[in-house]
Amino acid sequence: MVSDYGAVAQLLRSSKHAVVLTGAGISTESGIPDYRGPQGLWRKYDPIKYVSRSTFETDPKTFWEFNLPMWMEYKAAKPNKAHLLIAQLEKLGLIRAVITQNIDGLHKRAGSQNVYEVHGNLETVTCLRCGKKYPLEEAWKQFNEGNIPHCTCGGLLRPDVVLFEDPMPDTFFQAIREVESSDLMMVMGSSLEVYPVAQLPAMVPKLVIVNLLPTPYDDRADYVFHESTGEFSESLASVLDVDLS
């Protein structure tokens, strides 16, 4: 009898265009907290108060004080087995792309090549006046000197992430085109509650969901695993004979 992991492996092998969609739950085993789980960040803090476009524009000091120390910890995190599995699946030709809601950059560090970071990333900040880009570390340096991060031209520096109240970037619409061509989506570590990304699983005929808690899409998924993405990755890697070391 084929296990559910074996069945997922067969789905991946038989698909013509599989993609993976990831959320905050895939990075918790790298030490990065999720947002909407039982201990999620947004259960403790109002994201509009701390991570919104309006807060950045009206109270940049509070914005940077809340976010920068946390983001620098994200940048120091290491990919875990789930990130490594996804990179291996792409290398083996079993998936075409990974679409991630995460800004931590762990998919690229794990070796994934075709990554759609639909909420941006923490690599750079951009001057709102002249458009010059700097590494995030420049904002960290200025922040530690007691300053609001600014460009040499005097313009405010803004992180290259999608804030609450922001429109979605071009990358999201590129990801939609990728999904429109897909016959299988494997969701890993996403509550599928944040729109517009949560609309993407409705666009594919076959769906696998890996998340600790139930999602709105569980009833229509072909396979659902209520376990950590790390546990799932180890089990699927074993079936596929993929080395995650």
N, C-alpha and C positions, 0 to 999 in steps of 0.2 A: 504493500500500500504506500503510495507516495505521500510524504508529509506535506503540510502546507508550505514549508520552505522549498521542498522539491517542486511543488506546483508553481510557486513564484519563479523558481529557476527556469522551469519549462516555459512560462509566460515570457520571460526575458529572452530566452533563446529563440522563441518563435516570433517575437514581435519584429516589425520592420522599422519602427521608429519609437523607441521608448525614451521617456524623460523622467527625471527625478525632481520633485518639488520638496524643498526643505524649509523648516522653520526653526524657531529658537530651541525647540526640544532636542535638536541634533547636536547642539553645542554645549548642553548642560554637563556632559561628561568631560568636557574640556575646562570646566570650572566657570562657565558663563551662565548666569541665571536666565531662566526663561521669563516670559512676560505675563502669561495668562494662566499658568498652572497654579496649584494650591499655594505655592510660595512665590508666585510670580511678582515681578517688579511692579506691575500696574495694579496689583492688589494693595500695595503699600503706598504708592505715589500716583498722583494724577498726572498722566502723561502730557495733558494740555498745559499744565502749569510748568513743566520742566523741559519737555522735548517738542515744543511746538514752534512753528514759524513766528507766531505772535510774541511768544516769550523771548525768542532770539532777538526780535526787532525792538522790543520795548524794555527788556531787562537782560541784556547779554551777560551781565555778571552772574546772575542766578543760573542762566543757561549753561555757561561754561563751568561753573562751580559744581553743578550736579553731574554733568556729562563727561567732562574731560578725564577726571581720575578713573572713572569706570571704563571709558573707552581705551585708555592706555593699558588697563588690565586685559581688555579683550585682545589688544594687539600682541600681548605677551603670551597668549594662550597657544596651546599646541593642538593640531588636529587629532581627533580620536578615531577609533576603529570604524565608525560610521562614515566619516569623511574619507578615510582610506579605502573603504569598500567602494564608495561611489566613484572615486578616481580609478580604481581597478576595473569597475564595470565599463567605464568609458574606454579605458585602454584595450579591453577585450572586445569592444564593439557591441556590447550588450545594451548600452544606452547612448543616446546622441548628445544629451546636454543635461546640466543641472540648473534649475531655476531656484534661487534662494531668496528668502525674505531677510536673511541675516546680513549684517554689515561687518562681520568679524574677519572676513577674508580667509577663513579656514579651508574652504574648498580649494582655493587656488594653492594654498600652502601644502595641501595634501596631494596635489598633482593634477587636479581636474583642469581641463583645458577650455572646454566650451561652457562657460559659467555666465549666467544672466543674474547679476546682482540687482534685483528690481527695487531695492530700497537704498541703493548706493553702497559705498564702502568707506572705511576709515583711513584710506591711504593718504588722502589729500584734503586740503582746505582751499577755498577759492576766494579771491578778493572780489567783493561786490561792486567795486568801482572800476577796476582796470582788467579784471579777469585773470590776473596772475595766480598761478597755483603754487602751493607750498606743501611739504609733507606735514601731516598732523603734528609731528613732533615740534614744528615751529610754533604752533598754537600752544602746545604744552610748555615750551620754553618761556614764551611771553606770559602765560598764565602764572607760572611759578615766580616770575619777576614782579607779580602784582598788577599786571596790565591786562586789559581786554585785547585779545589778539587782533592786530592790524597789519595791513600791508605796508610796504615802504612808501606807497603813494598816499597813505592815510586812510584808505578804505577799510571797512570791517572785513575780517576773514570769516567765511562761513563753511561749516563742514560739508563735505560732498555726500551727505546722506539725505534721505527723504524724511523730512520732519512731519509731524502731525500738522495738517492744514496745507501741506504742499501738494501740487499736482504730481502725478506719476511721471517718471522720466521716460525717455525714448526706449531705454532698455526693457521696460515693461511691455511695450508694444511689440518689440522684437521677440520677446518671450511668448507673447500671444501667437505670433506667426509660427513659432517653433511648435507650440502645443497644437495648433490647427492641423499640423502635419503628423501628429503623433497618434499611435494606436494603443499606447499603454503609458500610464503615469504611476509612479511609485511615490507616494507622499511619506516623508519621514520627519517626524518631530514638529508637525504643524497642527494647531487647533482648528485650522480652516475656518476661522471666525473673522479674519481681517480682510476686508474688501478694499480694492478689487481683486487681490491675488486669490481670494477664496473662490472666485468664479472659475478658475482654470480647470479644476478637476471635472467640472460638468462638461468640458469640451472633448473629453477622450472616452472611447468606448470601453476600455478596460482600466480598472483602478485597483491599486493595492495601497492600503493605509497602515502605517506604523506610527502609533502615538500612544502614550501612556493612558490618556483619557479619551473617552468617546468624542467623535467629531460629527458635524451635521451630515457628513457624507458616508458614514459607516454603512447605512442600509443599502446604498447602491454600489458599494465596493465589492469586488470579486473576492478579496481576502483582506481581513482586518487583524492586526496584531496589536493588542494592548500590552505593550512591553516597551522597554527602553530601546532606542535605536541601536545602542551598543550590543545588547543581547541579540536583537534581530540580525545585526550585521555579522556577528560571529556565527550564528546558525546558518545564514544564507551563504557566507563565505565557505563554510565547511561543505555544504552541498555542492557548491560550484568549484571546490578545490582551489580557492583563492587565498593567497598568503597575505595576512594583514599586519605582519610584523614590521 
